[in-house]
Amino acid sequence: MKLLLDTHAFLWYFTADPRLSKTAVSTIGIVQNELFFSMASVWEIGIKSSIGKPTLPGPFTTLLPSQMKQAGISLLNIEFAHVAAGTALPFHHKDPFDRMIAAQCIVEQLPLLSSDPIFDQYGIQRIW
């Protein structure tokens, strides 16, 4: 299965946060799954870590790429089609990073690994 990890799911996985569901842990751990992480999430983590939220256990520039490589997670770049789809979305979610993640899931037809039920309003298959 191909799926996109939401920002918090990625962070919680690598910090062994107990908020990560057992389903999420097992889904990430299935080697046959093709995992993606949005450039929007990378951007979000970069911005937020620069103000100390979240505090990362290492330097941003090396930590994220090494964690992605370790788990076999591919980067999903932001394409024009994603931006175009995002402009057409209703404002169920006000966060621009989450709106881009929703648009990418819709365009790429990817389920989303996320605890956020607001994504359900976009008709995205959400796994948690």
Residue frames as qw, qx, qy, qz and C-alpha x, y, z in Angstrom:
[[0.000, 0.890, 0.455, 0.000, 0.00, 0.00, 0.00],
 [0.352, 0.352, -0.035, 0.867, 1.16, 3.55, -0.74],
 [0.319, -0.834, -0.450, 0.017, 0.43, 6.16, 1.93],
 [0.208, 0.658, -0.163, 0.705, 1.37, 9.62, 3.11],
 [0.517, -0.387, -0.573, 0.504, 2.45, 10.28, 6.68],
 [0.143, -0.936, -0.182, -0.264, 1.06, 13.36, 8.38],
 [0.200, 0.714, -0.429, 0.517, 3.62, 15.57, 10.10],
 [0.540, -0.545, 0.453, -0.455, 2.79, 14.44, 13.62],
 [0.993, -0.004, 0.072, -0.095, 2.75, 10.76, 12.64],
 [0.703, 0.520, -0.312, 0.372, 6.29, 11.08, 11.27],
 [0.018, -0.653, 0.476, -0.589, 7.56, 12.92, 14.36],
 [0.749, -0.392, 0.317, -0.429, 5.78, 10.62, 16.80],
 [0.977, 0.163, -0.138, 0.029, 7.17, 7.54, 15.06],
 [0.620, 0.472, -0.386, 0.494, 10.77, 8.67, 15.41],
 [0.123, -0.516, 0.495, -0.688, 10.36, 9.85, 18.99],
 [0.353, -0.173, -0.914, 0.101, 8.44, 6.72, 20.02],
 [0.302, -0.148, 0.236, -0.912, 5.63, 8.95, 21.22],
 [0.178, 0.192, 0.936, -0.236, 2.86, 6.93, 22.89],
 [0.456, 0.496, 0.213, -0.708, 0.24, 9.02, 21.05],
 [0.361, 0.354, -0.691, -0.517, 1.11, 7.10, 17.88],
 [0.864, -0.042, 0.166, -0.473, -1.51, 4.40, 17.50],
 [0.628, -0.226, 0.736, 0.114, -0.62, 0.73, 17.32],
 [0.706, 0.581, 0.404, 0.037, -2.15, 0.65, 13.84],
 [0.274, 0.939, -0.204, -0.038, 0.11, 3.51, 12.76],
 [0.357, -0.644, 0.671, 0.091, 3.23, 1.81, 14.15],
 [0.692, 0.052, 0.712, 0.108, 2.43, -1.48, 12.43],
 [0.600, 0.762, 0.243, -0.022, 1.51, 0.27, 9.14],
 [0.105, 0.905, -0.405, -0.079, 4.83, 2.14, 9.07],
 [0.452, -0.497, 0.739, 0.041, 6.64, -1.09, 9.91],
 [0.831, 0.319, 0.455, -0.026, 5.23, -3.11, 6.99],
 [0.359, -0.425, 0.503, 0.661, 8.13, -3.20, 4.55],
 [0.345, 0.387, 0.733, 0.441, 5.83, -3.74, 1.56],
 [0.068, 0.904, 0.382, -0.177, 4.17, -0.37, 2.20],
 [0.479, 0.371, 0.125, 0.786, 5.46, 2.56, 0.17],
 [0.298, -0.763, -0.392, 0.419, 5.66, 5.51, 2.56],
 [0.337, 0.583, 0.162, 0.721, 5.73, 9.17, 1.56],
 [0.323, -0.633, -0.343, 0.614, 6.35, 12.38, 3.50],
 [0.314, 0.867, 0.322, 0.214, 5.26, 15.71, 2.09],
 [0.447, 0.278, -0.091, 0.845, 7.62, 18.57, 1.42],
 [0.317, -0.702, -0.142, -0.621, 4.90, 20.63, 3.11],
 [0.811, -0.561, -0.162, 0.027, 5.58, 18.68, 6.31],
 [0.729, 0.021, -0.098, 0.677, 9.33, 19.17, 5.95],
 [0.118, 0.541, 0.058, 0.830, 8.72, 22.89, 5.53],
 [0.570, -0.695, -0.188, -0.396, 6.38, 22.93, 8.54],
 [0.850, -0.397, -0.162, 0.306, 8.90, 21.14, 10.77],
 [0.565, 0.235, -0.035, 0.790, 11.66, 23.48, 9.60],
 [0.120, -0.646, -0.081, -0.750, 9.64, 26.59, 10.43],
 [0.698, -0.644, -0.141, -0.278, 8.39, 25.31, 13.76],
 [0.862, -0.225, -0.173, 0.419, 11.73, 23.87, 14.88],
 [0.406, 0.437, -0.086, 0.798, 13.37, 27.25, 14.24],
 [0.318, -0.603, 0.120, -0.722, 11.22, 28.63, 17.08],
 [0.079, -0.308, 0.838, -0.444, 11.72, 25.56, 19.27],
 [0.637, 0.144, 0.565, -0.504, 8.39, 23.78, 18.67],
 [0.919, -0.388, -0.073, 0.021, 9.05, 20.94, 18.24],
 [0.243, -0.765, 0.591, 0.081, 12.46, 20.52, 19.75],
 [0.880, 0.351, -0.303, -0.099, 14.26, 18.08, 17.50],
 [0.838, -0.475, 0.221, 0.153, 16.74, 15.52, 18.83],
 [0.648, -0.104, 0.390, 0.646, 19.31, 16.63, 16.25],
 [0.010, 0.412, -0.229, -0.882, 19.99, 19.20, 13.52],
 [0.638, 0.521, 0.289, -0.488, 17.06, 19.68, 11.15],
 [0.451, 0.674, -0.437, -0.388, 19.21, 19.51, 8.01],
 [0.246, 0.345, -0.904, -0.056, 20.52, 16.03, 8.74],
 [0.363, 0.001, 0.793, -0.489, 17.92, 14.58, 11.10],
 [0.702, 0.384, 0.227, -0.556, 14.93, 14.48, 8.75],
 [0.622, 0.513, -0.516, -0.289, 16.77, 12.99, 5.76],
 [0.129, 0.320, -0.922, 0.176, 18.40, 10.32, 7.92],
 [0.463, 0.101, 0.698, -0.537, 15.11, 9.40, 9.60],
 [0.720, 0.456, -0.028, -0.522, 13.36, 9.20, 6.24],
 [0.482, 0.487, -0.716, -0.133, 16.11, 7.01, 4.81],
 [0.136, -0.225, 0.894, -0.364, 16.11, 4.78, 7.91],
 [0.534, 0.260, 0.644, -0.482, 12.38, 4.09, 7.53],
 [0.307, 0.178, 0.783, 0.510, 12.38, 3.94, 3.72],
 [0.200, 0.788, 0.465, -0.350, 10.19, 7.04, 3.41],
 [0.439, 0.319, 0.402, 0.737, 10.21, 8.92, 0.09],
 [0.003, -0.412, -0.162, 0.897, 9.78, 12.67, -0.20],
 [0.305, 0.662, 0.653, 0.206, 6.63, 13.83, -1.98],
 [0.223, -0.077, 0.089, 0.968, 7.45, 17.16, -3.59],
 [0.292, 0.648, 0.426, -0.560, 4.83, 19.84, -4.06],
 [0.313, 0.186, 0.659, 0.658, 3.71, 19.94, -7.68],
 [0.205, -0.027, -0.165, -0.964, 1.53, 22.46, -9.50],
 [0.512, -0.301, -0.685, -0.423, -1.35, 19.96, -9.54],
 [0.447, -0.382, -0.683, 0.433, -1.20, 19.78, -5.73],
 [0.071, -0.215, -0.187, 0.956, -1.33, 23.56, -5.40],
 [0.338, -0.113, -0.449, -0.819, -4.20, 23.78, -7.89],
 [0.529, -0.375, -0.751, -0.126, -6.16, 21.12, -6.01],
 [0.354, -0.318, -0.553, 0.684, -5.49, 22.92, -2.74],
 [0.093, 0.040, -0.031, -0.994, -7.02, 26.13, -4.06],
 [0.506, -0.208, -0.538, -0.641, -10.27, 24.26, -4.75],
 [0.410, -0.227, -0.838, 0.279, -10.57, 22.67, -1.30],
 [0.406, -0.791, -0.268, -0.371, -13.23, 23.86, 1.14],
 [0.096, 0.605, -0.512, 0.602, -11.77, 25.39, 4.30],
 [0.847, -0.424, -0.306, -0.091, -12.39, 22.48, 6.65],
 [0.759, -0.328, -0.091, 0.554, -8.76, 22.90, 7.66],
 [0.066, 0.997, -0.006, -0.048, -7.28, 26.38, 8.10],
 [0.544, -0.595, 0.464, 0.365, -3.66, 25.20, 8.42],
 [0.524, 0.700, -0.324, -0.361, -1.96, 25.69, 5.02],
 [0.003, -0.439, 0.896, 0.062, 0.39, 22.74, 5.56],
 [0.439, 0.150, 0.847, -0.258, -2.51, 20.39, 6.31],
 [0.607, 0.630, 0.156, -0.459, -4.46, 21.73, 3.34],
 [0.347, 0.637, -0.624, -0.290, -1.49, 20.91, 1.09],
 [0.198, -0.189, 0.957, -0.098, -1.28, 17.42, 2.60],
 [0.577, 0.399, 0.589, -0.402, -4.99, 16.96, 1.87],
 [0.544, 0.704, -0.176, -0.421, -4.53, 18.15, -1.71],
 [0.135, 0.520, -0.828, -0.161, -1.60, 15.80, -2.23],
 [0.389, 0.036, 0.894, -0.220, -3.62, 12.86, -0.92],
 [0.614, 0.566, 0.342, -0.432, -6.45, 13.70, -3.28],
 [0.456, 0.724, -0.391, -0.338, -4.27, 14.20, -6.37],
 [0.160, 0.468, -0.869, -0.027, -2.00, 11.22, -5.71],
 [0.832, -0.199, -0.317, -0.409, -4.88, 9.07, -4.39],
 [0.420, 0.232, -0.753, 0.450, -2.95, 8.28, -1.22],
 [0.615, -0.660, -0.431, -0.030, -4.40, 7.29, 2.13],
 [0.053, 0.725, -0.341, 0.596, -3.17, 9.45, 5.01],
 [0.650, -0.264, -0.612, 0.365, -1.67, 8.19, 8.25],
 [0.007, -0.396, 0.175, -0.901, -3.01, 10.81, 10.68],
 [0.143, -0.364, -0.800, 0.456, -4.84, 11.19, 13.96],
 [0.136, 0.253, 0.084, -0.954, -6.59, 14.34, 12.69],
 [0.358, 0.450, 0.815, -0.068, -10.27, 13.59, 11.92],
 [0.268, 0.717, 0.035, -0.642, -10.70, 16.86, 10.00],
 [0.017, 0.357, -0.752, -0.554, -9.09, 15.13, 7.01],
 [0.287, 0.309, 0.907, -0.027, -12.15, 12.85, 6.85],
 [0.317, 0.728, 0.331, -0.509, -14.17, 15.84, 5.64],
 [0.198, 0.630, -0.490, -0.569, -12.08, 15.88, 2.46],
 [0.926, 0.250, -0.011, -0.283, -13.02, 12.31, 1.60],
 [0.309, 0.612, -0.721, 0.101, -9.49, 11.10, 2.18],
 [0.895, -0.218, -0.389, 0.012, -8.93, 7.56, 3.42],
 [0.122, -0.742, 0.488, -0.443, -7.36, 8.09, 6.84],
 [0.814, -0.084, -0.557, 0.146, -5.56, 5.37, 8.76],
 [0.132, -0.625, 0.484, -0.599, -5.05, 5.62, 12.47]]
